[in-house]
Amino acid sequence: MEQYKQEFIEFMVESDVLKFGEFTLKSGRKSPFFMNAGAYVTGSQLKRLGEYYAKAIHDKYGDDFDVLFGPAYKGIPISVVTAIAYSELYGKEIRYCSDRKEEKDHGADKGSFLGSKLQDGDRVVMIEDVTTSGKSMEETVPKVRGAANVEIVGLMVSLDRMEIGKGGQKCALEEVKELYGFETNAIVTMAEVVEHLYNRECNGKVVIDDKLKAAIDAYYEQYGAK
């Protein structure tokens, strides 16, 4: 596993973004883990988050894109910090763009988008925190494709939960890929998280012990993508 992936896994735990216990998800599923990207709140956390996204995007998609699109609301800061990190790490200026939940009808920046306007010919990488059902893409993809003649290169999320999506067989990222025709990737998968944290100390304690590992295995037996 790449070094940046190992560091990112520990970073999620240290930042209290990735938690283990018993959680009820929006879908109604009871999950032994939960991720909340809204817990990245300090300057240093956001700086590091942008760097991990930038490294993963560079790793998977290279430099041949123009815009990072982060859907409102959580995608907005992620796209901003990643654009900054990409400039610092790779010396390439990438524009950021996000949608507004409500269209602004006044001022110089009125319209449906924040940041850079999408232009014909733009190659876009979409960026999100985590995709469990792919529902957010139903709103976002038509907005992006309807704004200009753009090509969506791919989607990058921070964590692939590796759960079945709405179709009930494939994971949400795979469903998005098939439905919209672009690549989907994650900085890390849940399998990589378990592999790295099982019986490993982080902040002085073992994060995933035998009991938690069994609960995660049981969860994936029921909800894991086949």
N, C-alpha and C positions, 0 to 999 in steps of 0.2 A: 504494500500500500504506500502511495506517495507520502512524503513527509508532510506536505501541507494538509493532506486529509487527516493524518493522525493528529496534527496540531489543532485542526478545526474541530474535531470530535471533542477533544479535551476543552477547547475554548467554549463550546456550547454548554458543557456541563459546568464549567467554572463561572460562566455568565448567568447561570440559572435559567437558561433558555430551554435546554433539554432536561426534562424532569422524569423521574421514574416513581411509580406508585400505582394508584388506580384513578383513572380519569374517564369521565363520560364525554365523548366527542360530540360534535354537532350532528353527526350522523346517527347518534344514539348508541354507537358501539362503546363498550367498556374496554379501555386500552391501558396497558401497563406502563405506557410512556406518553409524554405530551411535549410538544414543542411550541414555544411562544416567542416568535422573533421580535415581538414588541418589548421584550426584556433587554434588548440591546439599547442602552440609554446613555452611556457615557461617551465622551469624545474618543477615548482610546479603544473602547469596544467597537464603535462604529468604524473607526479607522481600520482596525483589524478585520472586521466583517467585509469591508470593501476589498481589502487585499485578498482574502480567501476567494471571494466571488471572481475577482479579476484573474487570479491564477487558474481557477477552474474554467472560466470562459476562454482564456488564452489556450489552455490545455486542450479543450474540446473543439473550439471554433476558430482558433487562430486570430489573425488581425483583420480579416476581410469583412468588416462590418462598420456601420456608421453611427448607429443609434442604440442606446440601451433603453428599453421601454419597461417601466415599472408600474403595474396597475395600482390605482389608489385602493387603500391608503398605505398599507405597509410597503408596497413596492416603490413608493416615492423616495423615502430616504435610502433604500437599498440601491436604487439606480443612481442616485447622486453620489453616494460614497464609493460605489464601484467605478463610476466615471473618473472620479478623482484618483483612485488607486491605479486605474488602468493607465492614466497619463503619467503617474509617478513611476510605475513599474516598467512600462513598455514604451513610454515616450510617444504614445499615440493619443490624439485628442478625439474622444468619443463624445457625441452629444447625448444628453439625457432627455427623455420625454415621459410624461405620465398623463393619465386621463383625469378629468375632474368628474366627481360624482354628480355635480350639478353644473351645467354650462354657465360660464360667466358672460354676462351680456353688456359689460361696460369696460372702459379703460383700454389701454394699448394692447393688453394681452387677453382680450375677450375670446371666448371660444370654448372648446371641449377639452383642451389639452394644456398642460403645464410644461415649461421648459421649451425645448426646441420644437418647431413645427416639423411634422413629417413631410418629406419631399419625394417627388417621383424619383425612383432609382435607389432610394435608401435601402440598405441592408440592415435589418433590425434583429437584435437579440433581445428576447423578452426575459424578464427577471422577476422571480417571485420568491416568497419565503419557503412555502411548502405546499405541495399539491396532493390532496388526498382523494378528491373526487373529480377534479378537472372542471368543476362547475364555473370557476372564475374565468376560464378560457372562453366559455360560451359568450360572455359579454365582451371580453377584451379583444379577441382575435378579429371579429367583424369591425370593431371600432378602428383598429390599426389598419386593417386592409381597406377600409372605407375612406380613410383620411387622405391617402395618396397611393400611387402605384408603387408599393414597396414590396420587398421580399423579406419574409420572416425566416431568418437563418436557423433559429432554434430557440429553445426555452432552457433557462438554467434556474433550478431551485436549490435551496441549501440542503434539504434532506428529502430523499425518496423514501417514503414510509413503506413502499413495496406492498401496498394493500390493493385488493381488488377495487376497481372503480365502479362506475354506475352500471357498466355492462355485466358485472358479476364474474368475470373470468380473468381479465388482464389488469395490470396495475394502471393507475390513473395516468401516469406519464406515457405509457404505451398506448393507451386509448387516445390521448391528446395527439400523439404522433400519427396514429392511423387516421384520425378524424380530420386533422388540419394539414398534414403533409409536411411537417418540419421536425427536425431532430429535437429530442428532449433529453436533458441530462441533469444530474444533481452533483453538488460538491461531494456529498457522501450518500451512501445508501444505508438503510437501517441494518442490513447484514454486516456492513463494514463497521458500524458503530458497535454492534454486539461483539464482533470479532476483536475489536481493539480494546473494549472496556471489560470484557469478561475476565473476572479474577484479577483485574488490574486496579491499582490504587490511583485515585485522583483526588487531590486535596486531602490526602492522608487517610482515605477510606476506599474500600472496594466498592465500585459503582454497581457492577452487575455480578451478583453472587449466584450460587447454584439455584436458589429459590426464585430469584427474579428471572434468571435465564429460562427456567421451566415455564414461568408465566408468559414470557415473550414467545417461547416456542409454541405454547398452547394457543396464544392469540393468532399467530401466523398459520397454525393448523386450520383455524376457522376463517380468517380473513385474508391470509396471504395470497398474493397473486401466484397462480400456478405456472 
